[in-house]
Amino acid sequence: MLTQLTIKNFALIEELEASFSSGMTCITGETGAGKSILLGGLSLVLGKRADLSSLLNPNKKCIVEASFQIEAYALETLFENLDVDYESQTILRREILPQGKSRAFINDTPVTLNVLEQISLHLIDLHSQNDTSSLLRNEYQFKVLDALANNKALLSKYEVAHSEYKLTQKQYQEVTQEYEKAKASHELDDFLYQELLKLNLQEGMHENLESKHSALIHVDYLQSTLAEAVQLLENESTGILDQLLKLRGLASGLEQKSSRFTTLQERFTSMFIEAEDLLAECKLQLENLETNPEELEKLQFKLDLLNRQMQKHKVNSVSDLIKIEKQLAERLKKTLNVSSQLDELKKTEKKLEKLLHSLVKKLTQSRKGAVQILEKELSGLVSKMGMKEAFFKIELFPADTFLSNGSDQLDFQFKSNKGSDFKPLKKIVSGGELSRIMLAIKSILSHYVKLPTLIFDEIDTGVSGKISDSIAEVMVSMGQRLQLINITHLPQVAAKGDYHFKVMKREQNGRTLTELFSLNKEARIDEIAMMLSGNQVTPTAIAHAKQLMN
C-alpha cells in the first residue's frame, strides 16, 4: 500500500507531499491542471526513463520518493534474490541530477533501474484508458484464469519441473555433442589400447627381455666359458679348489703352532667355501644353458613388438608406454561414461516428461472450471457497466509442446451485441469497452489474489449517467479489498471515494506551478458540485453533490 508520496522539482511541481490510506482515493482537477504530471513523477519510482527536461529548476536535482507498507505481499524472497534489504515500510527514491545523471534507491540502498522496476511492479499497478493492452495478451489472460483456478501451487510445481526438463534437454544436447566428438576418436583409441594391452606392459620388461634374448643368442659362448670356469675350479692337482685346499691345510698347520695365525686360517677356509659355491653355481648355470631356437624366436618377436610400439608412440621406455596405456584407458572410460550419462539424462527426461503430463492434466482441468466462473462474472460486471449484450467465450485447446505455464492455449473471444458472432477480443473491442473489461477483470482478481495498489488514470472516460454510477460501485467494492487511487473526471465516481485530492495550477512569481490538495468534506462537496455544473457552484449542484456522497 502506498502511504506517502513526495515530489520535488519535477515538471511544474516545485514540492508536493501527500499521504495515502487504504480504500478508494479519488483525484480530480481541471483539464491541464497537472494530473498527468503527478503520474509522470510517480512513474520515475516505477523505473521509467527521465531526462533533464523533467526538472523545473535545471540547477537543482529532482527527487521523487514513495513509501509503501508491504508486509502483506510476501516479498522477502524477491528482495533477497535482488540483494536488497527488506523492510516492511519500504521507500523507493529516484533522483535526477542537474548533470543528467539518474540515481535510484530502495531503503537507501543504491539500485539499478531494472531492480527498481522489478520491485515496483509488485507495489503499483498503473492503468490508463490507453494502457490496457496487457488484457489482450495471452500471458495476462492466463494469469487471471490461474488466479481464479487457485493454480499457484500447481503452477509452482510445474515451473520447477519444466525448468528441470528444459535444463535436462539442454544437457542432453551438450553431452551428445561431446559424445559425437569422443566417438570419432574412440575406435583409434581402442585399437591403440588393445595393442598395448596385449604386450602386458610391466616396469623393467624391456631390459628383462633383452637379457634373456642375449643369453639365448650367445649360448655357445656362455657354455664354453662356464665349462672352462668349472675346469679351472675343480681340476685335480692344478685346480683352484685343490690349491685352496692345500693352502687351508698349510694355514691349519700354522694355526696349530701359533694362535696368531688363526685369522689367516679362517680366511683361507672362507675362500675355499666361496670357491665351492662358485663351482656349484657355474655347474648349475651350465646345466640350465641349452640351445632353444623357438624361445629365441619368441623373445625376438616380443622385442620387435615392444620396439615398434615405442617408435609408434615416439617414446624411449616402457614406463612411457605404460603412461600412454593409462591415458588411452581413461579416454575410453570417459567415452563409456558419456554414453552412460546420456542414458541417465534420457531416463531423467522421460521421468520429468511424465510428471509434466500429469501436472498439465491437472492445470487444464482446474482452468476449465475457472473458465465458466470467469465468463459468468465478466459478463455480469460489464453488463452492470453499460455493456448489456456483451458476452465472453473462453476456449482452451492443447499445444503440442510444454509451454512456460502448461500445455494449454487460450482463445479469449467476445461479442458486444446480440446476434453478432464471437470474435477474438483484440479484434473487435473498442478502447472504452476495453477499459471497462479491464476494470471488471481487476475487480474479479481482487477476490482471489492480493493485488498491489491500483491506479486508474481516467479509464472511465466516455461514460456517464447510470453507467458512471455502476463503475463507481465496482470501484468502491474493490476499494474494500485493496488500495485504489482513481484519477477521474466523473463526479459520480469522485463522490464515492473514501478520500479526495484535487490537482490545481497556481501562479507564483511569474511561474505556473502544480499543487495537490487534500479536500475535507465541505471542499469535496464544492468540487463535486463544480464537476456537475461545469465549474459553477450552484445550490442545485450542491444538493446533487451531497446526494451523490450520501
C-alpha positions as CSV (number, residue, x, y, z in Angstrom):
1,M,0.0,0.0,0.0
2,L,1.3,3.5,-0.9
3,T,1.5,5.6,2.2
4,Q,3.5,8.7,1.3
5,L,4.5,10.4,-2.0
6,T,7.0,13.3,-2.2
7,I,7.9,15.0,-5.5
8,K,10.4,17.9,-5.7
9,N,11.5,19.9,-8.7
10,F,9.6,17.8,-11.3
11,A,7.9,19.5,-14.3
12,L,5.5,22.0,-12.9
13,I,5.8,20.6,-9.3
14,E,8.1,22.6,-7.0
15,E,7.4,20.5,-3.9
16,L,4.5,18.2,-3.3
17,E,3.7,15.8,-0.4
18,A,0.7,13.6,0.0
19,S,-0.3,10.8,2.4
20,F,-2.5,7.9,1.3
21,S,-4.6,5.4,3.1
22,S,-6.3,2.1,2.3
23,G,-9.6,2.2,0.4
24,M,-10.5,4.3,-2.6
25,T,-8.9,7.6,-3.2
26,C,-10.1,9.9,-5.9
27,I,-8.0,12.6,-7.6
28,T,-9.8,15.3,-9.7
29,G,-8.8,18.6,-11.3
30,E,-9.5,20.6,-14.4
31,T,-8.1,19.5,-17.8
32,G,-4.4,20.6,-17.9
33,A,-4.2,21.1,-14.1
34,G,-1.4,18.6,-13.9
35,K,-2.8,15.2,-13.2
36,S,-0.6,13.6,-15.8
37,I,2.4,15.4,-14.3
38,L,1.6,13.8,-11.0
39,L,1.6,10.3,-12.6
40,G,4.8,11.2,-14.5
41,G,6.5,11.9,-11.2
42,L,5.2,8.7,-9.8
43,S,6.4,6.8,-12.8
44,L,10.0,7.7,-12.0
45,V,10.0,5.5,-8.9
46,L,8.5,2.7,-11.1
47,G,11.8,2.7,-13.1
48,K,10.7,4.8,-16.1
49,R,13.2,6.8,-18.0
50,A,13.7,10.6,-17.4
51,D,15.7,13.4,-18.8
52,L,16.8,17.0,-17.9
53,S,13.6,18.4,-19.4
54,S,11.8,16.9,-16.4
55,L,13.5,19.4,-14.0
56,L,11.5,22.5,-13.0
57,N,14.7,24.2,-11.9
58,P,17.6,22.9,-14.1
59,N,20.1,23.9,-11.4
60,K,18.5,21.6,-8.7
61,K,18.0,17.9,-8.6
62,C,14.6,16.3,-8.9
63,I,13.6,13.9,-6.1
64,V,10.6,11.5,-6.1
65,E,10.1,9.4,-3.1
66,A,7.3,6.9,-2.4
67,S,6.8,4.9,0.8
68,F,4.9,1.6,0.9
69,Q,3.6,-0.7,3.6
70,I,4.5,-4.1,2.1
71,E,4.3,-6.8,4.8
72,A,1.1,-8.2,3.3
73,Y,2.8,-9.0,-0.1
74,A,5.3,-11.7,1.0
75,L,8.2,-10.1,-1.0
76,E,11.0,-11.2,1.3
77,T,12.3,-13.7,-1.2
78,L,12.2,-11.2,-4.1
79,F,14.2,-8.7,-2.1
80,E,16.7,-11.4,-1.1
81,N,17.1,-12.5,-4.7
82,L,17.7,-8.9,-5.8
83,D,20.2,-8.4,-2.9
84,V,18.1,-5.5,-1.4
85,D,17.4,-5.1,2.3
86,Y,13.8,-5.9,3.1
87,E,11.8,-3.6,5.3
88,S,8.1,-3.7,5.9
89,Q,8.0,0.1,5.4
90,T,9.9,0.3,2.1
91,I,10.9,3.5,0.5
92,L,11.6,3.9,-3.3
93,R,13.5,7.0,-4.3
94,R,14.6,8.4,-7.6
95,E,16.9,11.4,-8.2
96,I,17.6,13.2,-11.4
97,L,20.7,15.4,-11.1
98,P,21.2,18.7,-13.0
99,Q,24.1,17.0,-14.9
100,G,21.6,14.5,-16.2
101,K,22.7,11.6,-14.1
102,S,19.9,9.4,-12.7
103,R,20.1,7.5,-9.3
104,A,17.7,5.1,-7.8
105,F,17.4,3.8,-4.2
106,I,15.4,1.2,-2.3
107,N,15.6,1.7,1.5
108,D,18.6,4.0,1.0
109,T,20.5,1.2,-0.9
110,P,21.6,2.3,-4.5
111,V,20.0,0.0,-7.1
112,T,19.7,-0.2,-10.9
113,L,16.6,0.9,-12.7
114,N,15.9,-2.7,-13.6
115,V,15.9,-3.7,-9.9
116,L,13.7,-0.6,-9.1
117,E,11.2,-1.7,-11.8
118,Q,11.1,-5.3,-10.6
119,I,10.3,-4.2,-7.1
120,S,7.8,-1.6,-8.1
121,L,5.8,-4.0,-10.3
122,H,4.7,-5.7,-7.1
123,L,3.7,-2.4,-5.4
124,I,1.8,-0.4,-8.0
125,D,-0.4,-1.4,-11.0
126,L,-1.0,1.7,-13.2
127,H,-3.7,1.8,-15.8
128,S,-4.9,4.4,-18.2
129,Q,-7.5,4.2,-21.0
130,N,-4.7,3.8,-23.5
131,D,-2.8,1.4,-21.4
132,T,-5.0,-1.7,-21.3
133,S,-3.1,-3.7,-24.0
134,S,-2.0,-6.2,-21.3
135,L,-5.5,-7.6,-21.3
136,L,-5.1,-8.6,-24.9
137,R,-2.1,-10.7,-24.2
138,N,-2.5,-14.5,-23.5
139,E,0.1,-14.2,-20.7
140,Y,-2.1,-11.9,-18.7
141,Q,-5.3,-13.8,-19.6
142,F,-3.7,-16.9,-18.2
143,K,-2.7,-15.0,-15.1
144,V,-6.3,-14.1,-14.5
145,L,-7.6,-17.6,-15.2
146,D,-5.0,-19.3,-13.0
147,A,-5.8,-16.9,-10.1
148,L,-9.4,-17.9,-10.3
149,A,-8.5,-21.6,-10.5
150,N,-6.2,-21.2,-7.5
151,N,-3.3,-22.7,-9.5
152,K,-0.5,-21.0,-7.7
153,A,0.9,-24.1,-6.0
154,L,0.3,-26.3,-9.1
155,L,2.0,-23.8,-11.4
156,S,4.9,-23.5,-9.0
157,K,5.4,-27.3,-9.2
158,Y,5.0,-27.2,-13.0
159,E,7.5,-24.3,-13.4
160,V,10.1,-26.2,-11.3
161,A,9.6,-29.4,-13.3
162,H,9.6,-27.5,-16.6
163,S,12.8,-25.7,-15.8
164,E,14.4,-29.1,-14.9
165,Y,13.0,-30.6,-18.1
166,K,14.5,-27.8,-20.3
167,L,17.8,-28.0,-18.4
168,T,17.9,-31.8,-18.9
169,Q,17.2,-31.4,-22.6
170,K,20.0,-28.8,-22.9
171,Q,22.4,-31.0,-21.0
172,Y,21.5,-34.0,-23.3
173,Q,22.3,-31.9,-26.4
174,E,25.6,-30.7,-24.9
175,V,26.6,-34.3,-23.8
176,T,25.5,-35.7,-27.2
177,Q,27.8,-33.2,-29.0
178,E,30.6,-34.2,-26.6
179,Y,29.9,-37.9,-27.2
180,E,30.0,-37.4,-31.0
181,K,33.4,-35.8,-30.7
182,A,34.7,-38.5,-28.4
183,K,33.2,-41.3,-30.6
184,A,35.2,-40.0,-33.6
185,S,38.5,-40.9,-31.9
186,H,37.1,-43.9,-29.9
187,E,37.9,-46.6,-32.5
188,L,41.5,-45.4,-32.9
189,D,42.0,-45.1,-29.1
190,D,40.6,-48.6,-28.6
191,F,42.8,-50.1,-31.3
192,L,46.0,-48.5,-29.8
193,Y,44.9,-49.5,-26.3
194,Q,44.4,-53.1,-27.3
195,E,47.8,-53.2,-29.0
196,L,49.4,-52.1,-25.7
197,L,47.2,-54.3,-23.6
198,K,48.4,-57.4,-25.5
199,L,52.0,-56.6,-24.5
200,N,51.2,-56.9,-20.8
201,L,53.5,-54.0,-20.1
202,Q,55.5,-54.0,-16.9
203,E,58.3,-51.9,-15.5
204,G,61.7,-53.3,-16.4
205,M,60.2,-55.5,-19.1
206,H,62.4,-54.3,-21.9
207,E,65.6,-54.9,-20.0
208,N,64.5,-58.4,-18.9
209,L,63.6,-59.4,-22.5
210,E,66.9,-58.1,-23.8
211,S,68.8,-60.0,-21.1
212,K,67.0,-63.3,-22.0
213,H,67.5,-62.7,-25.7
214,S,71.1,-62.0,-25.2
215,A,71.6,-65.2,-23.2
216,L,70.0,-67.4,-25.9
217,I,71.7,-65.8,-28.8
218,H,75.2,-66.3,-27.2
219,V,74.5,-69.7,-25.7
220,D,77.6,-71.4,-27.3
221,Y,80.0,-68.8,-25.9
222,L,78.3,-69.0,-22.5
223,Q,78.5,-72.8,-22.4
224,S,82.2,-72.9,-23.3
225,T,83.1,-70.2,-20.9
226,L,81.3,-71.7,-18.0
227,A,82.8,-75.2,-18.8
228,E,86.3,-73.6,-18.7
229,A,85.5,-71.9,-15.4
230,V,84.4,-75.3,-13.9
231,Q,87.6,-76.9,-15.1
232,L,89.7,-74.2,-13.6
233,L,87.9,-74.6,-10.3
234,E,87.9,-78.4,-9.9
235,N,90.8,-79.7,-12.0
236,E,92.8,-82.2,-9.9
237,S,96.3,-81.0,-8.7
238,T,96.1,-77.7,-10.7
239,G,92.5,-76.6,-10.0
240,I,91.7,-73.6,-7.8
241,L,89.8,-75.7,-5.3
242,D,92.6,-78.2,-5.0
243,Q,95.1,-75.3,-4.5
244,L,92.9,-73.6,-1.9
245,L,92.5,-76.9,-0.1
246,K,96.3,-77.1,0.2
247,L,96.5,-73.5,1.3
248,R,93.9,-74.2,4.0
249,G,96.0,-77.2,5.2
250,L,99.1,-75.0,5.4
251,A,97.2,-72.4,7.4
252,S,95.9,-75.0,9.7
253,G,99.4,-76.1,10.5
254,L,100.5,-72.6,11.2
255,E,97.5,-72.0,13.4
256,Q,98.3,-75.2,15.4
257,K,101.8,-73.8,16.1
258,S,100.7,-70.3,17.0
259,S,97.4,-68.7,17.6
260,R,98.5,-65.6,15.8
261,F,97.7,-67.5,12.5
262,T,94.1,-68.2,13.4
263,T,92.7,-65.3,11.3
264,L,94.8,-66.5,8.4
265,Q,93.4,-70.0,8.7
266,E,89.8,-68.6,8.8
267,R,90.3,-66.5,5.7
268,F,91.7,-69.5,3.7
269,T,88.7,-71.5,4.9
270,S,86.2,-68.8,3.7
271,M,87.9,-68.7,0.3
272,F,87.6,-72.4,-0.1
273,I,83.9,-72.4,0.9
274,E,83.3,-69.4,-1.6
275,A,85.1,-71.3,-4.3
276,E,82.9,-74.4,-3.7
277,D,79.8,-72.1,-4.0
278,L,81.1,-70.6,-7.2
279,L,81.8,-74.1,-8.7
280,A,78.2,-75.2,-7.8
281,E,76.7,-72.0,-9.3
282,C,78.8,-72.5,-12.5
283,K,77.7,-76.1,-12.9
284,L,74.0,-75.1,-12.3
285,Q,74.2,-72.3,-14.9
286,L,75.9,-74.7,-17.3
287,E,73.2,-77.3,-16.8
288,N,70.5,-74.6,-17.5
289,L,72.0,-73.4,-20.7
290,E,70.7,-75.0,-23.8
291,T,70.1,-74.0,-27.4
292,N,66.3,-73.1,-27.8
293,P,65.6,-71.6,-31.2
294,E,61.8,-71.4,-30.6
295,E,62.3,-69.5,-27.4
296,L,64.7,-67.2,-29.1
297,E,62.2,-66.5,-31.8
298,K,59.5,-65.7,-29.3
299,L,61.8,-63.3,-27.4
300,Q,62.8,-61.7,-30.7
301,F,59.1,-61.3,-31.7
302,K,58.2,-59.7,-28.3
303,L,61.2,-57.3,-28.5
304,D,60.2,-56.3,-32.0
305,L,56.6,-55.6,-30.9
306,L,57.8,-53.6,-28.0
307,N,60.3,-51.6,-30.1
308,R,57.6,-50.9,-32.8
309,Q,55.2,-49.6,-30.1
310,M,57.9,-47.3,-28.7
311,Q,58.6,-46.0,-32.2
312,K,54.9,-45.6,-33.0
313,H,54.2,-43.6,-29.8
314,K,57.6,-41.8,-30.1
315,V,58.8,-42.8,-26.6
316,N,62.0,-44.3,-25.3
317,S,60.9,-46.5,-22.5
318,V,58.3,-49.0,-21.3
319,S,57.4,-46.5,-18.5
320,D,56.3,-44.0,-21.1
321,L,54.3,-46.7,-22.9
322,I,52.5,-47.6,-19.6
323,K,51.6,-43.9,-19.2
324,I,50.1,-43.8,-22.7
325,E,48.2,-47.0,-22.0
326,K,46.7,-45.4,-18.9
327,Q,45.8,-42.3,-20.8
328,L,44.0,-44.3,-23.5
329,A,42.2,-46.3,-20.9
330,E,41.0,-43.0,-19.3
331,R,39.8,-41.7,-22.6
332,L,37.9,-44.9,-23.4
333,K,36.4,-44.9,-19.9
334,K,35.3,-41.3,-20.4
335,T,33.6,-42.2,-23.7
336,L,31.8,-45.0,-22.0
337,N,30.8,-42.7,-19.1
338,V,29.4,-40.1,-21.6
339,S,27.3,-42.9,-23.1
340,S,26.1,-43.8,-19.6
341,Q,25.4,-40.2,-18.8
342,L,23.3,-39.9,-22.0
343,D,21.3,-42.9,-20.8
344,E,20.7,-41.3,-17.4
345,L,19.7,-38.0,-18.9
346,K,17.3,-39.7,-21.2
347,K,15.8,-41.5,-18.2
348,T,15.5,-38.2,-16.3
349,E,13.9,-36.5,-19.3
350,K,11.3,-39.3,-19.6
351,K,10.6,-39.1,-15.9
352,L,10.1,-35.3,-16.0
353,E,8.0,-35.6,-19.1
354,K,5.7,-38.0,-17.3
355,L,5.5,-35.6,-14.3
356,L,4.8,-32.6,-16.7
357,H,2.0,-34.5,-18.4
358,S,0.4,-35.2,-15.0
359,L,0.7,-31.5,-14.0
360,V,-0.6,-30.3,-17.3
361,K,-3.7,-32.5,-17.0
362,K,-4.4,-31.1,-13.6
363,L,-3.8,-27.5,-14.8
364,T,-6.2,-28.0,-17.7
365,Q,-8.9,-29.5,-15.5
366,S,-8.8,-26.6,-13.0
367,R,-8.7,-24.0,-15.8
368,K,-11.7,-25.4,-17.4
369,G,-13.6,-25.0,-14.1
370,A,-12.3,-21.4,-13.8
371,V,-13.3,-20.6,-17.4
372,Q,-17.0,-20.9,-16.5
373,I,-16.7,-18.7,-13.5
374,L,-14.7,-16.0,-15.4
375,E,-17.2,-16.0,-18.3
376,K,-20.1,-15.6,-16.0
377,E,-18.6,-13.0,-13.7
378,L,-17.1,-10.9,-16.5
379,S,-20.4,-10.8,-18.4
380,G,-22.3,-9.8,-15.2
381,L,-19.9,-7.0,-14.3
382,V,-19.6,-5.4,-17.8
383,S,-23.4,-5.6,-18.1
384,K,-23.6,-3.5,-15.0
385,M,-21.3,-1.0,-16.6
386,G,-23.5,-0.5,-19.7
387,M,-22.4,-3.4,-21.9
388,K,-25.8,-5.2,-21.6
389,E,-25.4,-7.5,-24.6
390,A,-21.7,-8.3,-24.0
391,F,-20.7,-11.9,-23.6
392,F,-17.4,-13.8,-23.3
393,K,-16.3,-17.2,-24.6
394,I,-13.0,-18.5,-23.4
395,E,-11.7,-21.7,-25.0
396,L,-8.8,-23.8,-24.1
397,F,-7.1,-26.1,-26.6
398,P,-3.9,-28.2,-26.3
399,A,-0.5,-27.2,-27.6
400,D,1.8,-29.8,-29.0
401,T,4.6,-28.9,-26.6
402,F,5.2,-27.9,-23.0
403,L,4.9,-24.1,-22.6
404,S,6.1,-22.0,-19.7
405,N,2.7,-22.3,-17.9
406,G,1.5,-25.7,-19.1
407,S,0.3,-27.1,-22.5
408,D,-2.9,-25.0,-22.9
409,Q,-3.5,-22.3,-25.4
410,L,-6.2,-19.8,-24.8
411,D,-8.7,-18.1,-27.2
412,F,-10.4,-15.2,-25.4
413,Q,-13.5,-14.3,-27.5
414,F,-16.0,-11.5,-27.1
415,K,-19.2,-10.2,-28.7
416,S,-20.8,-6.9,-27.7
417,N,-24.1,-7.1,-29.5
418,K,-27.0,-9.6,-29.6
419,G,-26.9,-11.6,-32.8
420,S,-23.3,-11.0,-33.6
421,D,-20.7,-13.7,-33.6
422,F,-17.9,-14.3,-31.1
423,K,-14.6,-13.0,-32.3
424,P,-11.1,-12.7,-30.7
425,L,-11.2,-9.9,-28.1
426,K,-8.3,-8.0,-29.6
427,K,-10.0,-7.7,-33.0
428,I,-13.4,-6.1,-32.1
429,V,-13.2,-4.4,-28.7
430,S,-13.1,-0.6,-28.5
431,G,-10.9,1.4,-26.2
432,G,-13.8,2.3,-23.8
433,E,-15.0,-1.3,-23.7
434,L,-11.5,-2.5,-23.1
435,S,-11.2,-0.1,-20.1
436,R,-14.4,-1.4,-18.5
437,I,-13.4,-5.0,-19.2
438,M,-10.0,-4.3,-17.5
439,L,-11.9,-2.8,-14.5
440,A,-14.1,-5.9,-14.4
441,I,-11.0,-8.2,-14.6
442,K,-9.3,-6.4,-11.8
443,S,-12.4,-6.4,-9.7
444,I,-12.7,-10.2,-10.1
445,L,-9.0,-10.7,-9.5
446,S,-9.1,-8.8,-6.2
447,H,-11.4,-11.5,-4.8
448,Y,-8.7,-14.2,-5.4
449,V,-5.3,-12.6,-5.1
450,K,-3.6,-9.8,-3.1
451,L,-3.3,-7.0,-5.8
452,P,-0.8,-4.1,-5.5
453,T,-2.0,-0.5,-5.3
454,L,-4.2,0.1,-8.3
455,I,-4.0,3.5,-10.0
456,F,-6.7,4.1,-12.7
457,D,-6.0,7.2,-14.9
458,E,-9.3,8.3,-16.3
459,I,-10.3,4.8,-17.5
460,D,-13.9,6.0,-17.0
461,T,-13.6,8.5,-19.9
462,G,-16.5,8.4,-22.3
463,V,-19.2,7.2,-19.9
464,S,-21.9,9.0,-18.0
465,G,-25.2,8.6,-16.2
466,K,-26.1,5.3,-14.7
467,I,-23.0,3.7,-16.2
468,S,-21.0,6.1,-14.1
469,D,-22.8,5.0,-11.0
470,S,-22.2,1.4,-11.9
471,I,-18.5,2.0,-12.4
472,A,-18.3,3.8,-9.1
473,E,-20.0,0.9,-7.3
474,V,-17.4,-1.5,-8.8
475,M,-14.6,0.7,-7.7
476,V,-16.0,1.1,-4.2
477,S,-16.3,-2.6,-3.9
478,M,-12.7,-3.0,-5.0
479,G,-11.6,-0.3,-2.5
480,Q,-12.8,-2.5,0.3
481,R,-10.2,-5.2,-0.6
482,L,-7.3,-3.1,-1.8
483,Q,-5.9,0.4,-2.1
484,L,-7.3,2.1,-5.2
485,I,-6.3,5.5,-6.5
486,N,-8.6,6.8,-9.2
487,I,-7.9,9.9,-11.3
488,T,-11.4,10.7,-12.6
489,H,-13.5,13.3,-14.3
490,L,-16.8,11.7,-13.2
491,P,-18.5,13.3,-10.2
492,Q,-20.4,10.0,-9.6
493,V,-17.0,8.2,-9.1
494,A,-15.3,11.0,-7.1
495,A,-18.3,11.2,-4.7
496,K,-17.8,7.5,-3.8
497,G,-14.1,7.8,-2.7
498,D,-13.0,7.4,0.9
499,Y,-10.5,10.2,0.3
500,H,-10.3,13.1,-2.3
501,F,-7.4,15.1,-3.6
502,K,-7.6,18.0,-6.1
503,V,-4.8,18.9,-8.6
504,M,-4.6,22.7,-9.2
505,K,-2.4,25.1,-11.0
506,R,-1.4,28.5,-9.5
507,E,0.8,31.4,-10.5
508,Q,3.8,32.3,-8.3
509,N,6.5,34.8,-9.1
510,G,5.6,34.6,-12.8
511,R,5.7,30.8,-12.8
512,T,2.9,28.3,-13.2
513,L,3.1,25.5,-10.6
514,T,1.0,22.4,-10.0
515,E,-0.1,21.5,-6.5
516,L,-2.1,18.7,-4.8
517,F,-4.6,19.4,-2.0
518,S,-6.4,17.0,0.3
519,L,-10.1,18.0,0.4
520,N,-12.2,17.9,3.6
521,K,-16.0,17.1,3.4
522,E,-17.1,20.7,2.6
523,A,-14.4,21.2,-0.1
524,R,-15.3,17.8,-1.6
525,I,-18.9,18.9,-1.9
526,D,-17.9,22.1,-3.7
527,E,-15.5,20.2,-6.0
528,I,-18.1,17.6,-7.0
529,A,-20.7,20.4,-7.4
530,M,-18.3,22.1,-9.8
531,M,-17.8,18.9,-11.7
532,L,-21.6,18.5,-12.0
533,S,-22.4,22.0,-13.1
534,G,-19.3,22.9,-15.2
535,N,-17.2,24.9,-12.8
536,Q,-20.1,26.8,-11.3
537,V,-21.2,26.0,-7.8
538,T,-25.0,26.3,-7.7
539,P,-27.4,25.4,-4.9
540,T,-28.8,22.6,-7.2
541,A,-25.3,21.3,-7.9
542,I,-24.5,21.4,-4.1
543,A,-27.6,19.4,-3.4
544,H,-26.8,16.9,-6.1
545,A,-23.3,16.6,-4.8
546,K,-24.5,15.9,-1.3
547,Q,-26.9,13.3,-2.6
548,L,-24.1,11.6,-4.5
549,M,-21.8,11.5,-1.5
550,N,-24.6,10.0,0.7
